[in-house]
Amino acid sequence: MFQVLNPIWLPLFIAAFISYFAYHYFIISKHNYAMKIKHPNTMIYFLIMGLLYFLPLIVYAKAVAMLGNLGSSIAWPLMMSFIIVASNILGWIRGEWNNCRSQAIKLILLSLVFTIFTVFSLGIAEKYNLHTYPAITHTC
């Protein structure tokens, strides 16, 4: 799938795992959450959460390779936009916005529409190579 692996990813993920594990272990121990974690479905949720954390990074890496020279400039904002849109939609489904004022709901909907519009704009710019500009030459 990948022709070249960036050697920085493995140490980065190992370091991130150690720091995340240490922090969460500290919080679980401090607040005595260990009893709640012993629920039978908890490990399944942990595995799903881990997969949902790493799969977008794998897709991002592939997208960067496929998009060419400007891959990282285009793929990163796209990934961040999808994270924002998906998390807000899931929050809406779960009822996190139920007790908000209508002004806040209108503002979040407007920002989501703007984010989606930006994603389409980036896609169109990449498709039609609108990001390339003619070289500017200076004469002295």
N, C-alpha and C positions, 0 to 999 in steps of 0.2 A: 504494500500500500504506500509506504513512504520510502523514497529512494535514499534520503539522507536524514539522519536524526540529529537534531541540535544537541550537542553534549551538555548544555547547561540545564536541560529540563530534568534529568534524573537527579542530580544533586539538589536542585531547587525543590522538587517534589518531596524528596526525603527530608530536607530541612523543614519544609512546610508541614509535613506529617508530624515530625517530632514536636514542633512548637504547638500545633493544634492539639495533638494528643496530650501534651503536658498541661496546657491551659484547661482543656475540658476535664481532664482527670482532677485537676485542682478544684474546679468549680463543683464537680460531682461530689468530691470528698468533703468540701467545705459546707455544702448545703444538704448533705446526706441524701442525695438523689439516687443512691445505689439501689434502694428498694424499688423505686419506680422503673429503673432500667431492667429489672429482672422479669418484666412482662414478656410473655412468649413471642410476641410479634416485634419486639424491639430490634432484634438482630436483623430481621428482614428490612425494617425501616432504615437501619444503619447502612446496609448494603445498597439499597435503592438510592439513598442520599449520596453515598460514595460514587456510584455509577453516574448519577445525574450531575455530580461535580466534575468528573473527569471527561465524560463523553463530549461536552461542548468544547473542551480544550483540544481534544483530538480532531474534531471537525474544524475548529479554528485553524489548527496547524495545516490541515489539508487544504483549506480554503486559501490560506496565505500562499502555499505552493502553487495552487492552480491559478491565482490571480496575477502572478508575475511580479513585476517590479514594484507596483504599488499595492501588493497584496496585504501587507501589514497595515497600511494606511486605510484601506477600505474594509478589511475583514474585522479589525478591532471595533470600530464604531458599529458595524453591523451586529457583531456578537453582543456588545453592550446594549444596543437597542432592543434586540430580541430578549435579553434578560429582563430589561425594564418592562417591556410589553407583557411578557409571559408572567412575571411576578405580579403585576397589577391585575391581570385577568384572573389569575388564581386567587388573589386576595379578594377580588370582587365575588367570585364564586363561593368562597368560604365565608363571606359576609363581613369582611373587615371594613367595608365602607358603609355599612347599614346605618350607623349613628352619626354620620358626617352631615354637615350642612350642605345644602344644594350648591352653594358657591364653590365649595371644595371639590365636589363631584364634577361640576362643570369644568373646573380648572384641570383636574386630572384627565378628564376625557379629551379636552383640548390639547393637552400636552401629549397624550398618547396618539392622537390624530397627527400632530406635528411630527412625532417620532417616526410613525409609519410612513408619512410623506417623505421624510428625510431618507429612510431606508430605500424607498423607491427611487429617489433622486440619485443616490449613490449607485444603485443598480443600473440606471439609465446612463449615468456618466461612464461607468465601466464598460457597458455594452457598446456604446457608440464612441468610445475613446475620447470623451469630452474633457478628460483631465490632461491631455497633451496640448501644449501651447507651442507656437513657433518660437524658435530661439530669438532672443532680442540681441541685436548687435549694436555695439556702441562705436561711434566714430569719434576720433580725437582730432 
